[in-house]
Amino acid sequence: MTALAKYCAGYAEPEILLLMGLAIGAHDNVLIVPTYRETPEFFYRLHQSLLCRRSVLLVLVINQPDNDLDKRPNQTLFQSIRAQLYDPTAQGNLTYGRLANSQSSVLLVDRFSSQPLPPKEAVGLARKIGNDIAAELIRLKLVHNPVLFNTDADTQLPDNYFAAITASSQPNSACIYPFRHHCDDTPLGEATQLYELRLQHYVDGLERAGSPFAFHTIGSTLAIDVNAYAMVRGFPKRAAGEDFYLLNKLAKVAPVVCLDRPTLVIDARTSDRVPFGTGPAVHRLLECQDPRAEAIFYHPSTFSELGHCLTALSHCPKSLKALHEWGLSEISLDALERINIATFFNRLSAQHRKESINTDAWRQFYTRRLGDWFDAFKTLKFIHHLRDSDYPNINYRQLELLNQQAR
């Protein structure tokens, strides 16, 4: 069995078992959108652009945590979209129908009325349901492009959205579209733009440090290779951060590619749908008297320390003592101790024969194991230790001053 067949047979969500009861036609691409308390406007926008010009199956997972008892917004969205479908058919909590005067169709997944989601799994489970359905349809050859296109209701997709991935010849586990938030000069727009700068500052810092995890982790910008998705067993069932943890796993299977274009445009808005992320962060900034005085940026020195650390580790040291001899600062050594690098060294020596150390095979083995251990999560923990010890966060004005001095 292939990795995809094994995944669909053993790890996919039960909704895939209902697909055979629906007469789903073949499509070129599949687009997965989880929605919670959204209005129908985003669907009309999609319908008038991508859906009416392409052969797309839109998998719309309308979801709700079971501690939210008001089902009216989701019910309104469900009924509004169902009314746009030609001769819809239902099987369990799935409803499928074609769009009139279009090659596209919609598959509605009802996870709000009788099967709401556990709050601790929320958006992660919603994304997993949608992507599992899409993966099974690719396996059945009802979707031709083996890519899981993921976005959100607040994101505007350009006309060449699908073509950008089709034209990409690089082997990858996932592609990430560039994005920008639609910001104006209102307090909301300014707060959103500030937080977007914070996100870019982090990715730029990782890139300067030479980290292989220098990419954005935003669910609305992802296009995932279906076989890589199966190999890492899909989206984690988390109330937030599901995109971060999925990409962390995907990057260990094959490179994550950052596309140059096209740029996706994300609406500026606050949100309480998830416990952390852009929406809640923007909401907190709006509550501040002066958002630019808020210390939301990592100090640039944390990325310098990370860069020195990655350089030292690239020489295949076998212990913290060896890292010290390579000239790592006490600050970085302490951070590495706190993220338990001793465990990495111990496992490394136990997994590889002593007589093969310092050979090319050893270096390849070491590099692969290091990438698995010092991953995106460990990198973030390393930076947080530096932040909490010697390099506290700084605000926008302080960052601008440091950047000017660096020039």
KARA-V116937 format. One record per pair of residues at least 6 apart in sequence whose C-alpha atoms are under 7 Angstrom apart, sorted by the first residue. I is the first residue (numbers start at 1). J is the second residue. Records with the same first field share a line. If there is no record, write none. Layout:
BEGIN
I->J, J
END
This chain:
BEGIN
3->227, 230, 231
4->227, 230
7->230, 233
8->136
11->233
12->132
13->129, 132
15->133
16->133, 136
18->91, 92
21->91
22->89, 91
25->142
26->142, 143
27->55, 56, 57, 142, 143, 144
28->55, 56, 143, 144, 145
29->55, 56, 57, 143, 144, 145
30->56, 57, 58, 134, 143, 148, 149
31->56, 57, 58, 59, 148, 149, 150
32->58, 59, 60, 130, 131, 149, 150, 151
33->59, 60, 61, 150, 151, 152, 153
34->60, 61, 62, 126, 127, 152
35->61, 62, 63, 153
36->62, 63, 64, 74
37->73, 74
38->73, 77
39->77
40->77, 80
42->153
50->159
51->104
52->102, 103, 104
54->103, 104
55->103, 104
56->104, 105
57->104, 105, 106
58->105, 106, 107
59->106, 107, 108, 130
60->107, 108, 109
61->108, 109, 110, 111, 126, 130
62->74, 109, 110, 111, 112
63->110, 111, 112, 116, 117, 126
64->111, 112, 116, 117
65->116, 117, 118, 119, 122
66->116, 117, 118, 119
67->119
71->112, 113
84->99
85->97, 98, 99, 100
86->97, 98, 99, 100
87->97
88->95, 96, 97
89->95, 96, 97
90->96
93->109, 110
94->107, 108, 109, 110
95->107, 108, 109
96->106, 107, 108
97->105, 106, 107
98->104, 105, 106
99->105
111->117
119->239
120->238, 239
121->237, 238, 239
122->238, 239
123->238, 239, 240
124->235, 236, 237, 238, 239, 240, 242
125->237, 238
127->235
128->234, 235
131->148
134->148
135->226
137->143
138->144, 146
146->225, 226
147->223, 224, 225, 226
148->223, 224, 225, 226
149->222, 223, 224
150->219, 220, 221, 222, 223
151->219, 220, 221, 222
152->220
154->266, 267
155->220, 264, 265, 266, 267
156->264, 265, 266
157->264
158->264
161->262
172->254, 255, 256, 257
173->224, 225, 228, 250, 251, 253, 254, 255, 256
174->222, 223, 224, 225, 256, 257
175->222, 223, 224, 256, 257, 258, 259
176->221, 222, 223, 257, 258, 259
177->221, 222, 258, 259, 261, 262, 263, 264
178->259, 260, 261, 262, 263, 264
179->263, 264, 265
180->264, 265, 266
181->193, 265, 266, 267, 268
182->265, 266, 267, 268
183->189, 190, 192, 193, 268
184->190
187->286
188->268, 269, 286
189->268
191->282, 285, 286, 291
192->268, 282
195->282
198->296, 297
203->214, 215, 216
205->303
206->214, 303
207->214
209->303, 304, 306, 307
210->307
213->376
215->258
217->243, 244
218->243
219->243
228->250, 253
232->249, 250
235->242, 246
236->242, 246
239->274
240->274, 275, 276
248->375, 376
252->372
269->279
270->279, 280, 282, 283
271->279, 280
272->279, 280
285->291
292->395, 396, 397
293->395, 396
294->395
295->393, 394, 395
296->393, 394, 395
297->393, 394, 395
298->393, 394
299->391, 392, 393, 394
302->383, 386, 391
305->332
308->328
309->328, 332
312->323, 326
316->363, 366
317->323
318->345
319->345
335->382, 385, 386
336->382
339->378, 381, 382
344->373
356->362
387->393
END
